[in-house]
Amino acid sequence: MKILLTGVSRGLGEALCHEFDRLGHEVAGCARDAIAIDKLKTSMGSQHHFSTVDLQSDSDVKRWIQQVCEQWGTPELVINNAGIINSNAPLWEVPLDEFERVINVNITAVYSVIRHIVPQLLERGSGVIANLSSGWGRSVSAEVAPYCASKWGVEGLTQALAQELPNGIAAVPVNPGVINTDMLQSCFGPSASDAPTPAQWAKKAAPFFLQLSMSDNGQQRSV
Ligand SMILES: NC(=O)c1ccc[n+]([C@@H]2O[C@H](COP(=O)([O-])OP(=O)(O)OC[C@H]3O[C@@H](n4cnc5c(N)ncnc54)[C@H](OP(=O)(O)O)[C@@H]3O)[C@@H](O)[C@H]2O)c1
């Protein structure tokens, strides 16, 4: 299967990349970290397609998706995985630029990917879009209000999109669970190390993403 995956430089995205590869699937992935992208280009086969992209730029997202669809093919599965979290703080102490960045990466960039990939999926008439939500897209905690707002937003955006897409194309909000990544270390501190590693998680997450279908359209799912 051809899979478009954002945020492949580390954490869940990188682990998913390796697991999809191991299972014989092809990944077109992106992130900002050029060194990590070069490493993926050299360590993984030429059937994959990796690019350095900042998803905060809609024109860069447009160019990336055009390139992927022309040079590599239209994906059957799209996983909007890239995301960021604010540094723990009460909402009124979060700097404006940090608040805006969380909304831009976690919501606006997801919209950008959808805006440029859906016409391709419509042309073919099939596809699955999985948007990474969070436990904090369905519940809340103190000190991560911007992140909670963004992930509740992802849930709403995805469920509304699911009502708009024609039969054959599904949109699914997915809570990945709790995994020891840079993001978890930022909000949980040292206790993040109690959580499974991304590689352990990817063993069950990759098959989970691969089996998503029309019956999951608009449904809140968890890995
Ligand atoms: N870890 C958990 O326990 C957990 C729980 C619930 C939900 N999630 C969700 O799962 C997803 C992955 O999280 P993670 O824990 O793997 O986070 P992570 O380790 O911090 O990795 C985040 C990824 O997103 C990419 N990214 C961030 N900003 C970007 C931008 N502007 N353009 C392109 N790529 C960008 C990063 O790449 P660059 O920095 O190289 O751009 C990186 O590859 C996120 O949506 C997160 O909210 C995670």
The ligand as a MOL file (V3000), in Angstrom:
LIG
                    3D

  0  0  0     0  0            999 V3000
M  V30 BEGIN CTAB
M  V30 COUNTS 48 52 0 0 0
M  V30 BEGIN ATOM
M  V30 1 N 3.5990 10.4350 22.0760 0
M  V30 2 C 2.3870 10.3210 22.5940 0
M  V30 3 O 2.2060 9.7360 23.6650 0
M  V30 4 C 1.2040 10.9190 21.8810 0
M  V30 5 C -0.0330 10.8690 22.5360 0
M  V30 6 C -1.1570 11.3870 21.8980 0
M  V30 7 C -1.0370 11.9390 20.6420 0
M  V30 8 N 0.1790 12.0060 20.0310 0 CHG=1
M  V30 9 C 0.2270 12.5970 18.6850 0
M  V30 10 O 0.9890 11.7620 17.8250 0
M  V30 11 C 1.6600 12.5400 16.8370 0
M  V30 12 C 3.1510 12.2340 16.8510 0
M  V30 13 O 3.6570 12.5950 18.1190 0
M  V30 14 P 5.1080 12.1730 18.6460 0
M  V30 15 O 4.9330 11.8410 20.0740 0
M  V30 16 O 5.7160 11.2220 17.7070 0 CHG=-1
M  V30 17 O 5.8380 13.6140 18.5750 0
M  V30 18 P 7.3990 13.9460 18.3240 0
M  V30 19 O 8.2660 12.8300 18.7260 0
M  V30 20 O 7.5950 15.2800 18.9400 0
M  V30 21 O 7.4740 14.0480 16.7230 0
M  V30 22 C 6.7280 15.0180 16.0460 0
M  V30 23 C 6.9640 14.9140 14.5570 0
M  V30 24 O 6.2120 15.9720 13.9280 0
M  V30 25 C 7.0770 16.6640 13.0290 0
M  V30 26 N 6.7150 18.0780 12.8890 0
M  V30 27 C 6.4810 18.9850 13.8670 0
M  V30 28 N 6.2610 20.1930 13.3470 0
M  V30 29 C 6.3340 20.0560 11.9820 0
M  V30 30 C 6.2300 20.9560 10.8860 0
M  V30 31 N 5.9770 22.2610 11.0700 0
M  V30 32 N 6.3830 20.4670 9.6300 0
M  V30 33 C 6.6590 19.1570 9.4320 0
M  V30 34 N 6.7750 18.2680 10.4280 0
M  V30 35 C 6.6260 18.7140 11.6920 0
M  V30 36 C 8.4520 16.5370 13.6810 0
M  V30 37 O 9.4720 16.7040 12.7040 0
M  V30 38 P 10.4280 17.9990 12.5970 0
M  V30 39 O 10.6140 18.5590 13.9570 0
M  V30 40 O 11.6530 17.4330 11.9680 0
M  V30 41 O 9.6850 18.9140 11.6740 0
M  V30 42 C 8.4220 15.1010 14.1830 0
M  V30 43 O 8.7780 14.2180 13.1440 0
M  V30 44 C 1.3320 14.0070 17.1590 0
M  V30 45 O 0.2520 14.4480 16.3770 0
M  V30 46 C 0.9280 13.9320 18.6240 0
M  V30 47 O 0.0940 15.0070 18.9970 0
M  V30 48 C 1.3060 11.5130 20.6210 0
M  V30 END ATOM
M  V30 BEGIN BOND
M  V30 1 1 1 2
M  V30 2 2 2 3
M  V30 3 1 2 4
M  V30 4 1 4 5
M  V30 5 2 4 48
M  V30 6 2 5 6
M  V30 7 1 6 7
M  V30 8 2 7 8
M  V30 9 1 8 9
M  V30 10 1 8 48
M  V30 11 1 9 10
M  V30 12 1 9 46
M  V30 13 1 10 11
M  V30 14 1 11 12
M  V30 15 1 11 44
M  V30 16 1 12 13
M  V30 17 1 13 14
M  V30 18 2 14 15
M  V30 19 1 14 16
M  V30 20 1 14 17
M  V30 21 1 17 18
M  V30 22 2 18 19
M  V30 23 1 18 20
M  V30 24 1 18 21
M  V30 25 1 21 22
M  V30 26 1 22 23
M  V30 27 1 23 24
M  V30 28 1 23 42
M  V30 29 1 24 25
M  V30 30 1 25 26
M  V30 31 1 25 36
M  V30 32 1 26 27
M  V30 33 1 26 35
M  V30 34 2 27 28
M  V30 35 1 28 29
M  V30 36 1 29 30
M  V30 37 2 29 35
M  V30 38 1 30 31
M  V30 39 2 30 32
M  V30 40 1 32 33
M  V30 41 2 33 34
M  V30 42 1 34 35
M  V30 43 1 36 37
M  V30 44 1 36 42
M  V30 45 1 37 38
M  V30 46 2 38 39
M  V30 47 1 38 40
M  V30 48 1 38 41
M  V30 49 1 42 43
M  V30 50 1 44 45
M  V30 51 1 44 46
M  V30 52 1 46 47
M  V30 END BOND
M  V30 END CTAB
M  END
